[in-house]
Amino acid sequence: MTPLHPLPESWTVRSASGDVRAPATVPGCVHTDLLAAGLIPDPYLDDNETRLAWVGRTEWRYETEFSWDGTEHERTDLVCEGLDTVAEIELNGVRVGETANMHRSYRFDVRPALRTGSNRLAVTFRSALEYAERLKEELGERPSAYTEPYNFIRKMACNFGWDWGPTLVTAGIWRPIGLHEWSGARLAAVRPVVTVEDGVARVAVHVEVERAVKAVQEELRITATVCGRSVVGALPSDTGVLEVEIHQPELWWPRGYGEQPLHELTVTLGDDLDTWQGKIGFRTVEVDTADGAFTIVVNGRPVFAKGVNWIPDDCFPVRIDRARYAERLAQACEAGVNLMRVWGGGLYESDDFYDLCDELGLLVWQDFPFACAAYSEEEPLRSEVEAEARENVTRLMPHPSLALWCGNNENIWGLFDWGWRERLAGRTWGEGYYLDLLPGIVAELDPGRAYWPGSPYSGSMDVHPNDPGHHNIHIWDVWNQRDYTAYREYRPRFVSEFGFQGPATYATIKRAISDEPLAPDSPGMRFHQKAVDGDLKLAAGLKPHFAPPAGFADWHYLTQVNQARAIQLGVEHFRSLWPHCAGTIVWQLNDCWPVTSWSAIDGDGRRKPLFHALRRAYADRLLTVQPRDGGLALVAVNDTDEPWVSGAVAARLGVDGTELRAESFELEVAPRGAVTVPLGVGEPADPARELIAVRAGERRALWFFLPDKDLDLPEGRCTVTVEGRDVIVSAHTLVRDLAIFPDRVHPDAEVDDQLITLLPGESHRFTINREIGADVPMRWVNDRSSISSRDTTSLPDPPGRSA
């Protein structure tokens, strides 16, 4: 559509009292503006967050002046693509509009208020926190996971704090704002509904127009062009449909299943009144829910969802540009991911996110923004929910990557298990949104796209929403209460959330926390742990597997190892159940700031050891040893289109590498299949000093009979050779979960692999993205050398640490 005429960059922001004022950047937000002006400290460092609560309770006024020379156009609209959140807009002292929803755009006819020459535009933001508190009093309390009233305002919920994020209640013009001058008519909405059947793709282009003068209803011409084919039609009213047929189309596939061809669709109104352009793909997508299943099917082919949950990548979304999306989504692809779940406590992301998912073949599960709370269905919230849903379904539905709309995150579960019914006392809680309003909007505007009322949800309000035998579940008793080996007790159809915590990388911690010395319970570390009893749960998770850590470096390494092992065990178990279990969505890919959390990539964008374990667990071809029928079995999973045929060897070994018993067999796994082979290498004579190793080609799986604290492993010894950016480690003994930490030498240094177990005589070549010298920090589980001698709390800060 016609681009906006941008407003000048000379914006200012000031508090209502006038005590605080600064230059402003638009798009932006008040926190980033005050930070740029040096008026507040970096809220991500140490405990600065606590000193900035006043920002979220202050009224802020953004102002600019611009020149307007008049126009021959019939309409001049002020288009606000994103205002955060409760705003009043004035032009030359005339109030032209107000807003109360971060998740939608607004358009105001400002022609009557414009003046030839100089004009002053002001946008005043009331405190979102105080607005939500007032609505809470008016509408009646609704239970939620946190004390802040995020469920009483249509705003990014995690701005109000979460168990991985700070409380930084933002305000500002967070998406572009500008003038749109037009005459006659404009394209108000374009919805290309794509179907593919019997080798023919049909693009039904639904068009809505707005007329500058409503009384004028002359017939308009519409042209739709895609793949070199054009169709022209007449539009006698304000809506219409054109259909374009493409024979033998190139199909769009998820990554790992085929290519991702995209095709430019152009829709033109009249001769040159308005134009819409976007890219579409030809594919079918559905969710098979028969008999309790939850299987995503693309172009008729069932797909195992190798997913990750996505949260906003920054507390201040304006800082997330296309390059940052591209970096993070490339990391997801590197980890073997084929599905991104956009979680319901965040945002409908920007077009850049979905464009990149289209290009990369990443399926998108899109939650509507409702999370962990009961939501009022009364006004003014209901109208805002409907408006945002209609706008965003229309905006996102052209994307072939979009596979599924989901009504909410954990709200139906909350009604069943979190004591909500009694507290609600008959008040609305969101059921009408999830079971009526939202599915109706999806059916109307995005027909054929799957909609699911919640995550988790068991298909009926008569069945517990988190029943493992029905559709999709979340698993949180592991992490909160149980050892991670309990994942193996589940036999789910689809797991859309499960996770285990670990700290951020060392360089990220040192940038964000100035504790001297660093300790697991030092003040800054405690502050950057937002989960209730999070540190106690980290310690409880270590206890079944390791002796108590000796110092910060030992704790940092072991908690990262434990996080990686927990998720790798869970993913491998769930994948071994294919096709009964058809997907896993790990909580979570990313962080919004430097914090101890469940992420695989920390708040500074650095890969944690979990990332490397996830890449192995999501490999297209997976070998995993699993308990089966009272014994052990090898499960081989082949997520490719080619048969996997390989000779395989399973051996029971002593920890010194001695082969105690072995068997050879032929492994043959059908495309997109899995096979289970019972292992016949005998029972261990000494479980503390034995393990099983299975190899098929380049793939290997290991099984230790006991937790590390009960193993009698030799002291790990190895030779390290540094060749430029390569580090070659040659093991003389068994070396378990070897990790190297170049970021302890330079914050920009990153290694290509982590947590490598070497049997005696084996070697592994690590590659670092820059040379850091010969002294490469490293650690492995059976390292008997003095931990304190390498405890990094005594190291100097890496270069570039923010003060």
C-alpha positions in Angstrom: 0.0 0.0 0.0 1.1 3.6 -0.4 3.9 4.3 2.0 3.5 6.8 4.8 4.9 10.3 4.5 7.2 10.3 7.5 7.2 13.0 10.1 10.4 14.9 11.0 12.9 13.2 13.3 13.0 16.1 15.7 10.9 14.6 18.4 11.1 15.4 22.1 9.8 13.6 25.1 9.0 15.1 28.5 7.3 14.1 31.7 3.9 15.7 32.4 5.5 17.8 35.2 8.2 18.9 32.8 10.9 17.8 35.2 12.3 15.3 32.8 12.8 16.0 29.1 15.0 14.6 26.4 15.4 14.3 22.6 13.3 11.4 21.4 13.7 8.8 18.6 10.6 7.6 16.8 10.0 4.7 16.6 11.2 4.2 20.1 10.1 4.2 23.7 10.7 6.4 26.8 13.2 4.0 28.4 15.5 4.0 25.3 15.1 7.8 25.0 16.0 8.5 28.6 18.9 6.0 28.4 20.3 7.7 25.3 20.1 11.0 27.0 22.0 9.7 30.0 19.0 10.4 32.3 18.6 6.8 33.6 21.1 3.9 34.1 21.0 0.8 31.9 18.1 -1.1 33.3 19.7 -4.4 32.4 22.7 -4.0 34.7 22.9 -5.0 38.3 19.7 -4.0 40.1 19.0 -0.8 38.1 15.5 -2.1 37.3 14.4 -1.4 40.8 15.3 2.3 40.5 13.2 2.8 37.3 9.7 1.8 38.5 8.8 5.5 38.4 9.1 5.5 34.6 6.1 3.2 34.3 4.0 5.4 36.6 4.7 8.7 34.8 2.7 10.4 32.1 4.9 11.1 29.0 4.4 13.6 26.2 6.0 13.2 22.7 6.0 16.2 20.5 7.2 17.3 17.1 6.7 20.1 14.6 6.3 19.5 10.8 5.4 21.6 7.8 2.4 20.9 5.6 1.9 22.7 2.3 -1.7 21.7 1.6 -2.8 19.1 -0.8 -5.2 18.4 -3.6 -6.0 15.0 -2.0 -9.4 14.4 -0.5 -8.0 12.8 2.7 -5.0 13.2 4.9 -4.8 10.5 7.6 -2.4 10.2 10.5 -1.4 6.6 10.6 0.0 5.2 13.9 1.3 1.7 13.3 2.0 1.2 17.0 1.4 3.3 20.1 2.3 1.9 23.5 -0.3 2.0 24.9 -2.8 4.5 26.5 -2.4 7.6 24.3 -4.1 10.8 23.4 -3.2 12.4 20.1 -3.4 16.2 19.5 -2.7 18.1 16.4 -2.4 21.9 16.8 -4.1 21.5 20.2 -7.1 19.6 18.7 -7.6 16.1 20.1 -7.8 13.9 17.0 -7.8 10.4 18.6 -7.0 8.2 21.5 -5.7 4.6 21.9 -5.5 1.8 24.4 -3.9 -1.1 22.6 -0.3 -1.8 21.8 -1.2 -4.7 19.6 -2.9 -2.8 16.8 -2.6 0.3 14.5 -4.8 3.4 14.3 -5.8 5.7 11.5 -7.2 9.2 12.1 -8.6 11.7 9.5 -6.7 14.8 10.5 -7.4 17.0 7.5 -9.7 19.3 9.6 -7.0 20.0 12.1 -4.1 20.6 9.7 -2.8 24.0 8.9 -0.8 25.2 5.9 2.7 25.8 7.2 3.8 24.8 10.6 1.9 22.1 12.6 2.5 20.7 16.1 1.7 17.0 16.8 1.7 15.7 20.4 1.1 12.2 21.7 0.5 12.0 25.4 0.9 8.5 27.1 -0.8 7.9 30.4 0.7 5.3 32.7 -0.3 1.9 31.4 0.1 0.5 34.9 -2.3 3.0 36.4 -4.8 2.5 33.6 -4.7 -1.3 34.1 -5.1 -0.8 37.9 -8.2 1.4 37.3 -9.8 -1.2 35.0 -9.1 -3.9 37.5 -11.1 -2.0 40.1 -13.9 -1.3 37.6 -14.2 -4.8 36.1 -13.4 -6.9 39.2 -10.2 -8.8 40.0 -9.1 -11.7 37.7 -6.5 -14.1 38.9 -3.1 -14.2 37.2 0.4 -15.6 37.6 1.9 -12.3 38.7 0.8 -9.3 40.9 0.9 -6.7 38.1 -2.4 -6.2 36.3 -1.2 -7.0 32.8 -4.4 -8.8 32.0 -6.4 -5.6 32.2 -4.7 -3.9 29.3 -3.9 -4.9 25.7 -0.1 -4.6 26.0 2.9 -6.9 25.9 2.3 -8.8 29.1 5.9 -9.5 29.9 6.6 -5.7 30.2 5.1 -6.2 33.6 7.7 -8.7 34.7 7.8 -12.5 34.3 9.8 -15.4 35.7 12.6 -14.6 33.3 12.1 -10.9 32.7 12.2 -7.5 34.5 9.3 -5.2 35.2 9.9 -2.3 32.8 6.5 -0.8 31.9 7.2 1.0 28.6 5.5 3.9 26.8 6.1 5.4 23.4 5.6 5.4 19.6 7.0 2.0 19.1 6.2 1.5 15.4 6.2 4.0 12.5 3.9 7.1 12.4 3.2 9.3 9.5 0.7 11.0 7.2 -1.1 9.3 4.3 -2.6 11.5 1.7 -5.1 9.9 -0.7 -8.1 10.4 -2.9 -10.9 8.3 -4.3 -10.3 5.0 -2.6 -7.6 3.0 -0.9 -7.0 -0.7 -0.2 -8.0 -1.1 3.4 -7.2 -4.9 3.5 -6.0 -7.6 1.2 -6.3 -11.3 2.1 -5.0 -13.9 -0.3 -6.5 -17.2 0.7 -4.4 -19.9 -0.9 -5.6 -23.5 -1.5 -3.8 -26.3 -3.4 -5.7 -29.3 -4.7 -5.0 -31.8 -7.5 -2.0 -29.9 -8.8 -3.8 -26.5 -9.0 -3.2 -23.6 -6.6 -6.0 -21.1 -6.3 -5.4 -17.7 -4.8 -8.7 -16.1 -3.8 -7.7 -12.4 -3.3 -10.2 -10.8 -0.9 -10.2 -7.0 -1.1 -11.7 -4.4 1.1 -11.5 -0.7 0.2 -12.2 2.5 2.0 -13.6 5.5 0.0 -12.5 9.0 0.7 -16.1 10.2 0.2 -18.5 7.5 1.5 -21.4 8.7 -0.6 -19.5 8.0 -3.8 -19.8 4.4 -4.8 -18.6 4.2 -8.4 -17.3 0.9 -9.7 -13.6 0.3 -9.2 -11.3 -1.9 -11.1 -9.1 -4.4 -9.3 -6.1 -6.3 -10.8 -4.3 -9.2 -9.1 -1.1 -10.5 -10.5 1.0 -13.5 -9.4 3.4 -15.9 -11.2 2.9 -13.9 -14.4 -0.9 -14.4 -14.4 -3.2 -11.4 -14.0 -6.9 -11.3 -13.3 -9.0 -8.1 -13.6 -12.3 -7.6 -12.0 -14.9 -4.9 -11.1 -15.5 -3.9 -7.5 -19.0 -2.3 -7.4 -19.0 -2.2 -3.6 -16.4 -2.0 -0.9 -15.5 -5.7 -0.9 -14.7 -8.2 -3.6 -12.8 -11.4 -4.5 -10.6 -12.2 -7.4 -9.3 -15.7 -8.1 -6.1 -16.6 -9.8 -5.3 -20.2 -10.8 -1.7 -21.5 -11.0 -1.3 -25.0 -12.5 1.5 -27.3 -11.2 2.7 -24.8 -8.6 6.1 -25.1 -6.8 5.2 -26.0 -3.3 6.5 -24.3 -0.2 7.9 -26.7 2.4 9.1 -26.5 6.0 12.9 -26.6 6.3 14.2 -30.2 5.9 11.2 -31.2 3.7 11.9 -29.2 0.6 12.4 -25.7 -0.8 10.6 -22.5 0.1 9.6 -20.8 -3.2 7.9 -17.5 -2.6 5.9 -15.6 -5.2 5.1 -11.8 -5.5 1.4 -11.0 -5.4 0.5 -7.5 -6.6 -3.0 -6.1 -6.2 -3.8 -2.8 -7.9 -6.8 -0.6 -7.3 -8.0 1.4 -10.3 -5.3 2.9 -12.6 -3.0 3.9 -9.8 -5.1 4.6 -6.7 -3.4 2.1 -4.5 -1.2 -1.0 -4.7 -0.6 -3.9 -2.3 2.4 -6.2 -2.6 3.3 -9.2 -0.7 4.8 -12.7 -1.0 2.8 -15.8 -0.8 3.6 -19.5 -0.9 1.7 -22.5 -2.2 1.1 -25.2 0.4 -1.5 -26.8 2.5 -1.3 -27.0 6.3 -3.5 -28.7 8.8 -3.4 -30.2 12.3 -4.5 -33.8 12.5 -6.3 -34.2 15.9 -7.9 -37.5 15.3 -7.9 -39.9 18.2 -6.1 -37.5 20.5 -3.3 -36.8 18.1 -1.7 -33.4 17.4 0.3 -33.7 14.2 1.1 -30.8 11.9 0.6 -31.9 8.3 2.1 -29.9 5.4 1.2 -30.7 1.8 -0.2 -34.0 3.0 2.9 -35.0 4.9 3.1 -35.4 8.7 5.8 -33.2 10.2 7.6 -33.8 13.5 7.7 -30.3 15.0 11.2 -29.6 16.2 10.2 -26.4 17.9 11.3 -23.7 20.3 9.3 -21.1 22.1 10.0 -17.5 21.2 9.6 -14.6 23.6 10.2 -10.9 22.7 14.0 -10.7 22.1 14.2 -7.4 24.0 12.1 -5.7 26.7 12.2 -2.7 24.2 11.0 -4.2 20.9 12.1 -1.2 18.9 15.7 -2.5 19.3 14.8 -5.7 17.5 15.4 -4.9 13.8 15.5 -7.2 10.8 19.2 -8.0 11.3 18.6 -9.1 14.9 15.6 -11.3 13.8 17.8 -12.8 11.1 20.6 -13.6 13.5 18.3 -15.2 16.0 16.3 -17.2 13.5 19.5 -18.4 11.8 20.6 -19.6 15.2 17.3 -21.5 15.5 17.9 -23.1 12.1 21.5 -24.0 13.2 19.9 -25.8 16.2 17.8 -28.0 13.8 14.6 -26.1 14.6 11.7 -26.2 12.1 8.9 -24.5 14.2 8.8 -21.2 16.2 6.0 -20.8 18.7 5.3 -17.1 19.3 4.3 -17.2 22.9 1.2 -15.5 24.2 2.7 -13.2 26.7 4.6 -11.2 24.1 3.6 -9.7 20.7 2.4 -10.3 17.2 5.9 -9.8 15.9 6.9 -7.4 13.1 6.6 -8.4 9.4 10.3 -9.0 9.3 10.0 -11.9 11.6 7.4 -13.7 9.5 9.1 -12.8 6.2 12.3 -14.5 7.5 10.3 -17.5 8.7 8.9 -17.8 5.2 12.3 -17.6 3.6 13.9 -20.1 6.1 11.1 -22.6 6.1 10.3 -22.1 9.8 6.7 -23.0 10.6 5.0 -20.5 13.0 2.7 -21.3 15.8 1.1 -18.0 16.7 -0.5 -17.5 20.1 -3.0 -14.7 20.5 -1.6 -12.4 23.3 -3.2 -13.9 26.4 -1.0 -15.6 29.0 -1.2 -17.1 32.5 -4.2 -15.1 33.6 -8.0 -14.7 33.5 -9.1 -11.9 31.1 -12.2 -9.8 31.3 -14.6 -10.2 28.4 -16.4 -6.9 29.1 -15.8 -3.5 27.5 -13.6 -1.8 26.8 -11.3 -4.9 26.5 -13.6 -7.0 24.3 -13.7 -4.5 21.4 -10.0 -4.0 21.6 -9.4 -7.8 21.5 -11.7 -8.1 18.4 -10.0 -5.1 16.6 -6.5 -6.4 17.2 -7.4 -10.0 16.2 -9.0 -8.8 13.0 -6.1 -6.6 12.1 -3.4 -9.1 12.9 -5.1 -12.2 11.3 -5.4 -10.1 8.1 -1.8 -9.0 8.3 -0.2 -12.4 9.0 -2.4 -14.8 7.0 -0.6 -14.4 3.7 2.6 -16.0 5.2 3.0 -19.6 4.2 5.1 -20.2 7.4 2.1 -19.5 9.6 0.8 -23.0 10.5 -1.4 -22.5 13.5 -3.4 -19.9 15.5 -3.6 -20.6 19.2 -6.1 -18.9 21.6 -3.9 -18.5 24.7 -1.1 -19.7 26.8 -2.1 -21.8 29.9 -5.3 -19.9 30.7 -7.6 -22.9 30.3 -5.1 -24.9 32.5 -5.3 -22.2 35.0 -9.0 -22.5 35.3 -8.7 -26.2 36.0 -5.7 -26.3 38.4 -4.8 -22.9 39.8 -7.9 -22.2 42.0 -9.4 -19.7 39.6 -13.0 -20.8 39.7 -13.4 -19.9 43.3 -11.7 -16.5 42.9 -13.6 -15.6 39.8 -17.0 -16.1 41.5 -18.8 -16.3 38.2 -16.9 -13.4 36.5 -15.7 -13.8 32.9 -12.2 -15.2 32.4 -11.6 -15.4 28.6 -13.6 -18.6 27.6 -15.6 -16.5 25.2 -12.5 -15.3 23.4 -10.9 -18.7 23.1 -14.0 -20.8 22.1 -16.1 -18.2 20.2 -14.6 -14.9 19.2 -11.1 -15.8 18.1 -12.0 -19.1 16.2 -14.8 -17.1 14.5 -12.4 -14.4 13.4 -9.9 -17.0 12.1 -12.7 -18.9 10.3 -13.9 -15.7 8.6 -10.6 -14.1 7.7 -8.2 -17.0 7.4 -10.3 -20.0 6.4 -8.5 -23.3 6.3 -5.8 -22.2 8.8 -5.8 -24.3 11.9 -7.0 -22.8 15.2 -6.6 -24.4 18.6 -8.1 -22.8 21.7 -5.1 -23.1 24.0 -1.8 -24.4 25.0 -2.3 -26.8 26.6 -5.7 -28.0 25.6 -7.2 -31.4 25.3 -9.9 -30.8 22.7 -12.9 -30.3 25.1 -13.7 -28.4 28.3 -14.8 -31.8 29.7 -11.3 -33.2 29.6 -8.4 -31.9 31.7 -6.5 -29.5 29.5 -3.1 -31.0 30.3 -3.9 -34.7 29.8 -0.9 -36.4 28.2 -3.2 -38.6 26.1 -5.0 -35.7 24.4 -3.4 -33.4 21.9 -0.8 -30.9 23.4 0.6 -30.6 26.9 3.0 -28.6 29.0 5.4 -30.4 31.3 6.4 -28.3 34.3 6.5 -30.8 37.2 9.9 -31.5 35.8 12.0 -28.5 36.8 9.6 -27.4 39.5 9.4 -30.6 41.5 11.0 -33.6 39.9 14.3 -34.8 38.4 14.6 -34.4 34.7 14.7 -38.2 34.2 10.9 -38.1 34.9 10.4 -36.9 31.3 10.7 -40.6 30.4 7.5 -41.2 32.4 5.5 -39.2 29.9 4.0 -40.6 26.6 2.5 -37.4 25.2 1.0 -36.7 21.7 2.7 -33.3 21.5 4.7 -31.2 24.1 4.4 -27.5 23.4 6.3 -26.4 26.5 8.9 -27.9 28.7 12.2 -26.5 29.9 15.0 -26.5 32.4 17.0 -23.5 33.7 20.7 -22.7 33.3 22.7 -19.5 33.8 23.8 -17.2 31.0 27.3 -17.4 29.5 30.2 -16.0 31.5 30.7 -12.9 29.3 27.1 -12.0 29.5 27.1 -12.3 33.3 30.2 -10.2 33.6 28.7 -7.5 31.4 25.5 -7.3 33.4 26.6 -8.0 37.0 29.3 -6.3 38.9 29.4 -8.5 42.0 32.9 -9.0 43.4 33.3 -11.8 43.8 30.7 -13.6 41.7 28.9 -16.3 43.5 25.7 -18.3 42.8 24.0 -16.4 45.5 25.7 -13.0 45.2 23.3 -10.0 45.1 23.5 -9.4 41.3 23.1 -13.1 40.5 20.1 -13.4 42.8 18.6 -10.3 41.2 19.0 -11.7 37.7 17.1 -14.9 38.7 13.4 -14.0 38.4 11.9 -17.5 38.9 10.3 -18.2 42.3 12.8 -20.4 44.2 14.8 -20.6 41.0 18.2 -21.0 42.6 16.8 -23.6 45.0 15.4 -25.5 42.0 18.8 -25.3 40.2 20.4 -26.8 43.3 17.7 -29.5 43.6 18.3 -30.3 39.9 22.0 -30.8 40.5 21.7 -32.9 43.6 20.7 -36.3 42.0 23.5 -36.0 39.5 26.6 -34.2 41.0 28.4 -33.6 44.2 27.9 -30.0 45.5 29.7 -27.5 43.3 33.0 -26.0 44.6 32.9 -22.3 43.7 31.3 -20.2 41.1 33.1 -21.7 38.1 32.1 -25.2 39.1 28.5 -24.2 39.7 28.3 -22.3 36.4 29.6 -25.2 34.4 27.5 -27.9 36.2 24.2 -26.0 36.0 24.8 -25.4 32.3 25.6 -29.1 31.8 22.5 -30.1 33.8 20.3 -27.8 31.7 21.6 -29.3 28.5 21.3 -32.9 29.6 17.7 -32.3 30.8 16.5 -31.0 27.5 18.5 -33.4 25.4 17.0 -36.3 27.4 13.5 -35.0 27.0 13.7 -34.3 23.3 15.3 -37.6 22.6 12.7 -39.5 24.6 9.8 -37.6 22.9 11.3 -38.1 19.4 11.7 -41.8 20.1 7.9 -42.0 20.4 7.3 -40.8 16.8 4.7 -41.0 15.3 2.7 -41.3 18.6 4.4 -38.0 19.7 4.5 -35.5 16.9 6.4 -32.6 18.3 8.3 -30.8 21.0 8.6 -27.1 21.5 11.4 -26.4 24.0 11.0 -23.5 26.4 12.7 -21.3 25.3 15.0 -20.2 22.5 15.9 -16.7 23.6 16.0 -14.1 26.4 15.0 -10.5 26.5 17.8 -9.4 28.9 20.8 -11.0 30.8 19.2 -13.5 33.2 19.4 -17.0 34.5 16.6 -18.7 32.6 15.4 -21.6 30.4 16.9 -20.2 27.2 19.3 -21.8 24.8 20.6 -18.3 23.7 21.2 -15.8 26.4 20.1 -12.2 26.6 23.3 -11.0 24.8 22.7 -13.5 21.9 25.4 -16.0 23.0 24.8 -19.7 22.7 24.7 -21.6 26.0 25.8 -25.2 26.1 22.1 -26.1 25.8 22.1 -24.8 22.3 24.7 -27.4 21.2 22.8 -30.2 23.0 19.6 -29.2 21.3 21.3 -29.2 17.9 22.3 -32.8 18.5 18.9 -33.8 19.8 17.2 -32.2 16.8 19.6 -33.7 14.3 17.8 -35.1 11.2 19.2 -38.5 12.1 19.2 -39.4 15.7 20.5 -42.4 17.7 19.3 -42.6 21.3 19.4 -45.3 23.9 16.1 -45.6 25.8 14.7 -47.8 28.5 12.2 -50.3 26.9 10.3 -53.2 28.5 12.7 -53.6 31.4 15.8 -53.4 29.3 17.6 -50.9 27.0 17.0 -50.4 23.3 18.5 -48.3 20.6 16.0 -46.0 18.9 17.0 -44.6 15.5 15.0 -41.7 14.1 15.3 -40.7 10.5 13.8 -37.3 9.8 14.9 -37.2 6.1 13.4 -38.3 2.8 16.1 -40.9 2.2 16.3 -44.4 3.9 18.9 -44.6 6.6 20.8 -47.9 6.1 24.0 -48.4 8.1 26.0 -51.0 9.9 25.7 -50.5 13.6 27.8 -51.6 16.6 26.7 -51.6 20.2 29.3 -52.2 22.9 29.3 -52.3 26.6 32.6 -50.7 27.7 34.6 -50.2 30.8 35.2 -46.6 31.6 38.9 -47.2 30.7 37.7 -48.0 27.1 37.9 -51.8 27.4 35.3 -53.6 25.3 33.3 -56.0 27.6 30.7 -57.2 25.1 29.6 -56.0 21.6 27.1 -56.8 18.9 26.8 -55.8 15.3 23.6 -55.4 13.3 22.2 -53.7 10.2 20.2 -50.6 10.9 17.5 -49.7 8.3 15.2 -46.8 9.0 12.5 -45.8 6.5 12.3 -42.1 5.5 10.6 -40.1 8.2 10.5 -43.2 10.4 11.8 -44.6 13.6 12.9 -48.1 14.6 13.6 -49.7 18.0 16.3 -52.3 18.4 16.7 -54.1 21.7 20.3 -54.1 22.9 21.9 -57.4 23.7 25.2 -56.4 25.3 24.4 -57.8 28.7 23.9 -56.3 32.1 26.7 -54.4 33.7 28.9 -56.2 36.2 29.9 -52.9 37.7 27.4 -50.1 36.8 29.7 -47.4 38.3 32.5 -48.3 35.8 30.7 -49.2 32.7 28.8 -47.6 29.8 27.1 -48.4 26.5 28.2 -46.9 23.2 26.3 -47.4 20.0 27.6 -46.2 16.7 26.0 -46.1 13.2 28.1 -44.3 10.7 28.9 -40.8 12.1 26.1 -41.0 14.7 26.7 -42.2 18.2 24.7 -42.6 21.4 26.0 -43.2 24.9 24.4 -44.6 28.0 25.7 -44.3 31.5 24.1 -46.6 34.1 24.3 -44.3 37.0 24.3 -40.5 37.7 27.8 -38.9 37.7 28.0 -38.6 41.4 27.8 -42.4 41.6 30.1 -43.2 38.8 33.7 -44.3 39.3 35.2 -42.4 36.4 38.9 -42.0 35.9 40.5 -38.6 36.2 40.0 -37.1 32.8 43.2 -36.5 31.0 43.8 -35.0 27.5 46.2 -33.2 25.3 45.2 -29.8 24.0 46.7 -28.4 20.8 45.9 -24.9 19.6 46.2 -24.2 15.8 45.1 -20.6 15.2 41.3 -20.6 15.8 41.2 -24.4 16.2 41.5 -26.3 19.4 42.2 -30.0 19.1 41.5 -32.1 22.2 42.9 -35.6 22.3 41.6 -37.8 25.2 43.9 -40.2 27.0 41.0 -41.3 29.2 37.3 -41.0 29.1 36.5 -37.2 29.1 32.8 -36.5 29.8 31.0 -33.4 28.6 34.0 -31.3 27.6 33.3 -27.6 27.2 35.6 -24.8 26.3 34.8 -21.2 27.3 36.6 -18.7 25.0 34.3 -15.9 26.1 36.2 -15.9 29.4 39.2 -14.6 27.4 37.3 -12.3 25.0 33.6 -11.5 25.1 33.2 -11.8 21.3 34.8 -15.3 21.2 32.4 -18.2 20.6 33.0 -21.8 19.9 31.3 -24.1 17.4 30.5 -27.0 19.8 30.2 -27.8 23.4 29.7 -30.8 25.8 31.6 -33.4 23.8 32.3 -36.8 25.4 35.5 -38.5 24.3 36.4 -42.1 24.8 40.0 -43.0 25.3 42.0 -42.3 22.1 39.4 -40.1 20.5 39.9 -36.5 19.5 37.7 -33.5 18.7 38.4 -30.3 16.8 36.7 -27.2 18.2 36.7 -24.0 16.1 36.6 -20.6 17.7 35.4 -17.6 15.7 38.6 -15.7 16.6 42.1 -16.4 17.9 42.4 -16.1 21.7 45.8 -17.5 22.3 47.0 -20.8 23.7 45.4 -20.6 27.2 41.9 -21.8 26.4 39.6 -22.2 29.5 37.9 -25.6 29.5 36.1 -28.0 31.8 34.8 -31.5 31.8 32.8 -33.5 34.4 35.6 -35.9 35.5 38.1 -33.1 35.9 40.0 -33.7 39.2 42.2 -30.6 39.0 41.6 -27.9 41.5 38.5 -26.0 40.6 39.5 -23.0 42.7 42.6 -22.5 40.6 40.4 -21.8 37.6 37.5 -20.1 39.3 36.8 -17.3 36.9 35.5 -14.9 39.6 39.1 -13.8 40.0 39.6 -13.0 36.3 39.5 -9.4 35.1 36.4 -8.2 33.3 36.3 -9.0 29.6 37.1 -6.0 27.3 34.1 -3.9 26.6 32.1 -4.4 29.9 29.6 -1.7 30.5 30.1 0.3 33.6 
